[in-house]
Amino acid sequence: MACCGGQDTETSSNKVSSVEEDSEKKKDYGPAKQHDLNFKGPMKDRSCTDIICCAIFLTCITGFLCCSIIGYARGDPIKLVYPTDSFGNICGTGAYSDKKFLFFFDLLRCAQTGAAVVTMGCPTPQICVSECPSTYWTYAQTIFYETAASGQVSAERAKMLCKYSVDPYSAAKTVTELIDDEDCAAYYVKSSPVINRCIPSIFAEITNLAADLVYLDGANNFTVSDDGGGGVTGTALSDGSYYLALFYEAREFVELVYKDVLAAWWMILVGIVVAMAVCMLWIVLMRFLAGPMVWATIIGVFVLVGFATYYSFDTYYDLKKLNATEEYGYSQAFAMNFSYYLNLKKTWLAFGCTSATILALLILIFVFLVKRICIAIELIKEASRYIIPMQLFMLFMLLWGLNFIVALGHMTLAGAFASYYWAWEKPRDIPAFPLAASVYRSLRYHLGSIAFGSFIIAVVQMIRIVLEYIEYKLKDSENRVAKFIIRCLQCCFWCLEKFLKFLNKNAYIMIAIHGKNFCFSAKDAFFLIMRNIVRVVVLDKVTDFLLFLSKLLVTGIVFTMAYIWFKGNITYFDSYVTRPELNYYLTPVIILTLCCYLMACVFFGVYSMAVDTLFLCFLEDLERNDGSATKPYFMSKGLMKVLGKKNEKLKDPQEKVEPKKSSKTAKVAPSDTREKRPLPEPNTKGKWAS
């Protein structure tokens, strides 16, 4: 017994010493929250915070709106859609309504500016024409016929493309003078309209791109020459039109996608409604069956990723057996034909390897985090009890999409969820209209704090944009040291942005609860997190991961349904529904998938904010209270059960010990609706002893 007793003493002393060491470490992050009998959630008595930041923000917003109004009033948005000639005229509008296409006098000059031609334009005269050239022409041809006619103006001048104010039939200038003065184009070749721009379309007819272009006009051969008299080769034309063609063909691809959207718009709308219904159904089921739904999500993700792995490798082996050629054609690949990539064995092999890797990682994650998942499920259950009324509000917040609005949304939801958590007897003690009250507090008192936090994020994002621009400028540089430094800075600021977003989100939660300014709340949230860093790193991230899996599963379900339908694998409804002919059947599939993911982010984003708020309240609850009769936990019984916590019961529930009278005795709020229990006596300084 003595040995046993000695071992127990030694073990207990070791535990005490370890606890003391942990306490010493936690002191670096400030004292733990103390019990306060009057604390029942978001503070009602608060004052305005960060007023200067609010004033600066409103001033900047006013300036931004003024600039936007002036820009819209004096600008011309039509220029972003229709081509504009060298004189500022918009092709296809006004006096040029019959001339919808833009013609470039000399495409060879476009090669001089390289990729910058997309933004700076091609340094050659440009005019609007009614149609793109359908044949070859060079000014040498007109000179030949006029020379043969003893210098008389030839009818061949009718083929010349000139500026609007220039009359090619005028004898005041020779053909050579018209070309030298850039009044008329020196040549043109067969072209096709690409986004209303005339781009050469002759490359399939050219056998030798390096040779001068020669064409037959009657019995005479003519070499296509530029305004300097040099021969025009297929290679030169290709170089001159490459960047333009690349840009305009990408826009043509967008046009085809747009046509697909118009053709299948009603199906896309039906798909969006189905996606919204799936999200809403998921949210409702999470309200009543949070535990089973989380496990169903996990199993569903395993099934989805497993099926993707099987389907990818199965398709890969089928293509391998068929000896599918990978030389599908350069033009198809350049035209962004999805079928080209989907017919490659390597594509499906890459899909299969990626899916298999994700599946293996998921298995490892769930093997080691089963216990944490159980705690995360309890947090999700708590969030599920007060989630439905937030959906419309968050949908509205998504439309604004700015950092300031996101921060306002975070703070509003945090205040509403905190009111729920700190209500002693739910739902009786939950304030009336907690969401509206939280909106009022955020707008009335904390606009400055929201502006401060969003300003910090905006500054970091601006720095990242500048670094991206510098990297773009250095892409052709040989200075590897500079490139390395820029990439290191990009990595650092990316990490900084992620950290600040995490810190800001928790700071907004503390502001919503305690009503302090941004800096104090950020410090308070940071210290609270650091005092409970193990729980934060594991539990909070596991919860976020489970919500991400829910978004992934909902999106995967909608993607699978859309893919099977638009690919034509489902023929049962063909007699009832006319399937539109599409250029790319993946167009509506991708649009539906993106819309579904965005909607899932909106719906589950509310869950994420609820979990983060309840998690901070949960950490503060653990610090303020110990489960005794005088310091009971506010957390739900389900959460206490998972954590191994419990509230002590009073021997006599009707007994209530009043505090001793003192001139400085702290007052107990008359609205305190907690169960009757003994109260601690105040100390000599008038504060409740903890």
Secondary structure as GFF3:
##gff-version 3
##sequence-region A 1 690
A	DSSP	alpha_helix	2	27	.	.	.	ID=ss1
A	DSSP	alpha_helix	51	74	.	.	.	ID=ss2
A	DSSP	three_ten_helix	77	80	.	.	.	ID=ss3
A	DSSP	three_ten_helix	94	96	.	.	.	ID=ss4
A	DSSP	beta_strand	101	104	.	.	.	ID=ss5
A	DSSP	three_ten_helix	107	109	.	.	.	ID=ss6
A	DSSP	alpha_helix	110	113	.	.	.	ID=ss7
A	DSSP	three_ten_helix	114	116	.	.	.	ID=ss8
A	DSSP	alpha_helix	117	120	.	.	.	ID=ss9
A	DSSP	beta_strand	126	129	.	.	.	ID=ss10
A	DSSP	beta_strand	137	138	.	.	.	ID=ss11
A	DSSP	alpha_helix	139	148	.	.	.	ID=ss12
A	DSSP	three_ten_helix	155	159	.	.	.	ID=ss13
A	DSSP	alpha_helix	175	180	.	.	.	ID=ss14
A	DSSP	beta_strand	187	188	.	.	.	ID=ss15
A	DSSP	beta_strand	191	194	.	.	.	ID=ss16
A	DSSP	beta_strand	197	200	.	.	.	ID=ss17
A	DSSP	three_ten_helix	203	205	.	.	.	ID=ss18
A	DSSP	beta_strand	214	217	.	.	.	ID=ss19
A	DSSP	beta_strand	220	223	.	.	.	ID=ss20
A	DSSP	alpha_helix	234	263	.	.	.	ID=ss21
A	DSSP	alpha_helix	265	288	.	.	.	ID=ss22
A	DSSP	alpha_helix	290	321	.	.	.	ID=ss23
A	DSSP	alpha_helix	330	334	.	.	.	ID=ss24
A	DSSP	alpha_helix	338	342	.	.	.	ID=ss25
A	DSSP	alpha_helix	345	368	.	.	.	ID=ss26
A	DSSP	alpha_helix	370	384	.	.	.	ID=ss27
A	DSSP	three_ten_helix	388	390	.	.	.	ID=ss28
A	DSSP	alpha_helix	391	400	.	.	.	ID=ss29
A	DSSP	alpha_helix	403	421	.	.	.	ID=ss30
A	DSSP	alpha_helix	434	445	.	.	.	ID=ss31
A	DSSP	alpha_helix	447	473	.	.	.	ID=ss32
A	DSSP	alpha_helix	480	514	.	.	.	ID=ss33
A	DSSP	alpha_helix	518	531	.	.	.	ID=ss34
A	DSSP	alpha_helix	533	535	.	.	.	ID=ss35
A	DSSP	pi_helix	536	540	.	.	.	ID=ss36
A	DSSP	alpha_helix	541	567	.	.	.	ID=ss37
A	DSSP	three_ten_helix	572	575	.	.	.	ID=ss38
A	DSSP	alpha_helix	586	624	.	.	.	ID=ss39
A	DSSP	alpha_helix	637	643	.	.	.	ID=ss40
###
